[in-house]
Amino acid sequence: MKREIIVTNDGSNSLYIPEMDETYHSVHGAIQEARHVFIENGLKLVDNSEINVFEVGFGTGLNAFLSAQFSSDSNCDISYHTIEAFPVEVELVNSLNYKDLISENSSLFNRIHSVDWEIESAITETFKLIKIEAKMESFQPKMAFYHIVFFDAFGPRVQSEMWSILILQKMYDCLMPKGKLVTYCAQGQFKRDLKAIGFEVKTVPGPPGKREMTIAIKP
Ligand SMILES: C[S@@+](CC[C@H](N)C(=O)[O-])C[C@H]1O[C@@H](n2cnc3c(N)ncnc32)[C@H](O)[C@@H]1O
């Protein structure tokens, strides 16, 4: 799969896949979007000092990096489990400008990328990471274990199978009661499917350039 580095409107990089005409983040600002959706409307809304996160789509590791920073800044213990079917090549990862823009602590980003897949690694004293190389279609995350799911698949336009009831049901099952799924997507059919599965669905303002995003709560 050919990927190209692009610069989004907040100056941060993202990746573009020409054959899908799809980007890994919003072209209005990759870091801005990740912070708004997954930190401000995600981690910050979990009322617990220990948080289990399941992420769909590790990609560039941007969400994991921001979460590790959040964990250090707020002294909150995070266990971060992330799945990725098509890991990004090391050369591309090394060319991304996230460590320059987010933290002078570049070793944090490097460590997130360099630790082995499939085993739990302590990235910092408060942030533990497991990267799982697998397709979501054939993976069942731990049941009723997670406080929050970061649902960061490619959009329904290019990857409708990732937004199917089958996958969304897995997300519901892996959340503990009161657990939340957050995503940049606010498409109507997606929200109707979440409701049909049993989620309570909230539509909230999206990051700059995107009107809305979704928070789904397991009762
Ligand atoms: C929108 S990008 C994720 C962006 C990522 N969270 C980041 O911070 O860079 C979607 C990711 O899902 C991955 N993906 C695509 N199909 C998948 C599948 N069937 N199972 C798991 N991951 C998949 C892609 O390779 C890509 O890395």
The ligand as a Gaussian input file, in Angstrom:
#p B3LYP/6-31G(d) Opt

LIG

0 1
 C       -7.574000       6.584000      10.199000
 S       -6.168000       5.553000      10.261000
 C       -5.722000       5.538000      11.959000
 C       -4.960000       6.726000      12.401000
 C       -4.201000       6.458000      13.661000
 N       -5.043000       6.309000      14.825000
 C       -3.141000       7.500000      13.863000
 O       -3.114000       8.150000      14.943000
 O       -2.340000       7.661000      12.966000
 C       -6.927000       3.940000      10.143000
 C       -5.992000       2.804000      10.474000
 O       -6.713000       1.563000      10.465000
 C       -5.899000       0.563000       9.896000
 N       -6.735000      -0.520000       9.390000
 C       -7.311000      -0.610000       8.167000
 N       -8.025000      -1.753000       8.059000
 C       -7.913000      -2.384000       9.249000
 C       -8.427000      -3.607000       9.746000
 N       -9.205000      -4.372000       9.000000
 N       -8.117000      -3.968000      11.016000
 C       -7.312000      -3.180000      11.780000
 N       -6.786000      -2.007000      11.341000
 C       -7.090000      -1.611000      10.097000
 C       -5.158000       1.317000       8.809000
 O       -4.007000       0.627000       8.367000
 C       -4.868000       2.643000       9.480000
 O       -3.636000       2.626000      10.145000

